[in-house]
Amino acid sequence: MQGGTETEKIILGIDPGTNLMGYGVLRVTGHKAAMVTMGVIDLRKYATPYLKLGRIFERVTGIIEAYLPDEMAIEAPFFGKNVQSMLKLGRAQGVAIAAAIHRDIPITEYAPLKIKMAITGNGQASKEQVAGMLTRMLHIEEKDMLPYMDATDGLAAAYCHFLQMGRPAAPQPYHGWKDFIRKNPERVKG
């Protein structure tokens, strides 16, 4: 804290998509987070993948200019069986990242499993379970919820990043005494 005021940080969360891209913005004051906004970038009306990518860049840049985030958290594409879908999703994610890079915003990627685990404690949680936990943790009213879960997925990426802030890396577990001795030779008396 400086001069009695708590530092404030704005986090933009992105859930990449090629039809709907979700986003959420959090304001972090001290150790508390509050939702600023969430929404979707609807890309379904664009005829070509290149028009979609251009729109992603324009809208993400616009969101950055409107909310001036200090950091961006983005969901990493998961590995699926459909290579074409993965390629399209990776391009969408890359363009969103490029918009953040263009504005010098630090970016952190989180696996979908990590985000779900951080929000619900269950890496296999459904989109509805994630949205339900976010409404409780961030005191979001039902009227402010959107019909598309992509928005809450974007907000979940931002909230996951908030939960990771300032946490030291967890120590690696030991796998028996030999592993402990190998990792801590100075603690062994001869």
N, C-alpha and C positions, 0 to 999 in steps of 0.2 A: 504494500500500500504506500502511496506517495501522498503526503500532505493530507491524510485522513480520507482520501477518496480511493475507492476500489477501482482497479483497472478493469477496463471493459474490452471484450474481444467479440468480434462477429465471425461466426463460422457458417460457411455455405456448404450444404450437403447436396450431392448429386447422385441420383439413381439413373444411370445411362439407359437409354432406350432408343429404338429406331422408329417407334410409332408414338410412344408417350415417354418423355423424359421427365422424371420427377425431381423437384428441388425443395429444399427447406433451408430457412435461415434462422440461426439461433443467436441470441445476444447472451453472452456470458459475463456476469458481473460477480467478481470474487469467485465463490464456489457454487453459484447458482446460474442455471440456464433457463431462458425463457424463449418461447417461439416468437419470432418476428413475423414470419410469413411462410407459407408453403404453397406449391402449385405444380402444374404440369405444363410442359411445352408440348403442344399437340402437333405432331408431324404427319398425321395421317392424310392430310389433304395435298401433300407435296408429291408430285408424280415421279420424281427421280431421286435416287439416293443422294445425289450431289446437291439438289435443292434442300433436302433434309439436313445435310451436313452444314450447308450455309446458314440455314435457319437456326440450327443449334448454336453455331458460333455467334450469330447476332443476338439471340435471346440470352445466352449465358453471359455475354459481354454486357448486355443491358441490365441483367440482374446484378452483376458485379458493380456497375456504375450506380445503380439505385441503392444498394445496401452496403457497399464498400467493405466486403469481408476481409478479415485479416488472414484467414486460412480457408482452404477448401478440402473437404473430405469427399471422396468419391468411391462408390462401390466398384470393386474390380470385377471384370467379367468372369463368370464361372465357366468351367470347361464342360461343354455339352457335346452331344453326338453330332449335331448339325454344324459342320464347319462353316457353311455360308452364313448362318445366323451369328456364329461367334465372330466372324470377320466383320459383319455389319455392326454388331454391338461394340467391338473393339474400335472401329472407326468413330462411332458416336462418342465413345468415351474419350478417344484421342482429341477430338475437336473440342470437347468441353474442357479438357486439360489445357489445350492450346489457348483457349480464351483466358484461362487463369494465368498461364505463363505470360501471355501478352500483357497482363496487368501486374506482373511480379508477385503473384499470390502463391505462397507455399501450398503444396498439394500433398495429401496423404491418401493412399489407397487402402481400402479395407475389404477383405473377402466377405461375401454374403454371410457365411457361417459366423465370422467374427462379429459382424453387426448384430445378427440375431441373438447371438450369445450375450453380447453386451447389454442389449435391451431387455431380453426376456429370461436369460439364463439357460435358454434352450437353442442350440444351433440349428435345430430342425423346425423351429417355430414357423407358423403360417404368417402370411402378410397381415391377416386380421389380428393375430395375437400381437404382432409388433405394433400395429396401429393402436390396439387397445392399451398396451403398456405405455405408449407415448402419450395418449390422452390423459392417463392418470398421472404420469411423472411430470408432464409439462402443463397440467391443468387446462387442457384444450377442451373447449365446449363442443358438444355434438354438432351444433350449427356451423362450427368452423371446419368440420371435417369435410373432405372432398370425396366425391364418388370414386375416384381413382386412387388405388393404394400406392401408385408410383410416387405420389406427393409425400405420403408418410414414409416411404422407403428412402426418399431423399433426406427427409428430416431425420430419419434413423441414422443415416450415415453421419450427419452433423452431430447428433447426440452421442453416437459411439465415439467420435473424435473428442467431444467434450469429456466423456468418461475416461479417455486415455490420457488426457492432458495432466501433466505433473505427476503421473504415476511412474515410479521407478520400474525398470524392467524386472520381472519376476525372476528370482534366482532359479537356475536350472536344477532340477532334482538330481539326487545322487542315485546311482544304480549299484548299490552295494558298497562295502568298505573299500575295495580296491579303487573304485571310481572316486570316492571321497579323498583317499590318500593321493591319488593322481592330481586332483584338482586343488588340494590344499597341502602341499609338501611341507610348508612352514609350520603346520600345526602338528606334525608328527615328531615325537621325541624319540631319539635313537638310543 
